[in-house]
Amino acid sequence: MHSRPHNGGPGRWHPGSLLALLDAPARAALLTLGRHEEFETGRALLHQGDPSTRVYALLTGTAKVTVTTEGGDDAFIALRVAGDVVGEMAMLSGSPRSATVTVISPVVARVIEAVAFREFLDRYPAANTALQAMLADRLRSMMDDRAALTGSTLVRLSRLLLRLSSSHGRSFPRGVVIGLPLSQRDLAGLINAAEVSVQRGISRLRADGILAESARGGLVIKDEAGLRRVAHGVGVAG
């Protein structure tokens, strides 16, 4: 894990993230703002309903975005990774935080006061354009998520695993390892399914030789073509 930020190029950051979209001068300027902090797994960066006073630029690690429903349940709606900023929506609107952001693998971030972030956007107009592009990409992703919530739990789970493989997978001789510490409950939240149904789906994919478990407990896609067939409903009963 990188212990200190550096002015890495866009290849270091997740595609579509703000730090990937910024030009070199704006990226270098953003990485000097605020203070450097490290956050362990389980730490909440933001709490839903809190006032918006700062923005976090993630340099390493992964966080999940959840929303507490009126019924008191936590709905898992998104992941944030290296290059992403969190807290920008409340900062732009001046409204309280609309979601909670929790670390699921150790995060290194620049913690930037809202005033400093606004001044940065004023100094670098292209950064405003990049921020709008990032927000538009997130909106498209949310629409894709909704479109994917059709079909059986097994079909929806397979679609999700393919997306995670594309965005967060690492290729190894055994297959593609999804390098995210997501629990079965987390996966269930992302596809609006019951946890027990996701457990059954993973068990079936393992039995069919499509999935396996890595030495560190993550999921390995052994047969991407087979997973793609399931995602399209081919050979799926019910």
Buried (B, 14 or more C-beta within 10 A) or exposed (E): EEEEBEEBEBEBBBEBBBBBBBEEEBBEBBBEBBEEBBBEBEBBBBBBEEEBEBBBBBBBBBBBBBBBEEEEEBBBBBBBBBBBBBBBBBBBEEEEBBBBBBBBBBBBBBBBBBEEBBEBBEEBEEBEBBBEEBBEBBEEBEEEBEEBEEBBBBBBBBBBBBBBBEBBBEEEEEBBBBBBBBEBBBBBBBBBBEBEBBBBBBEBBBEBEBBBEBEEEBBBBBBBEBBBBBBEBEEBEE
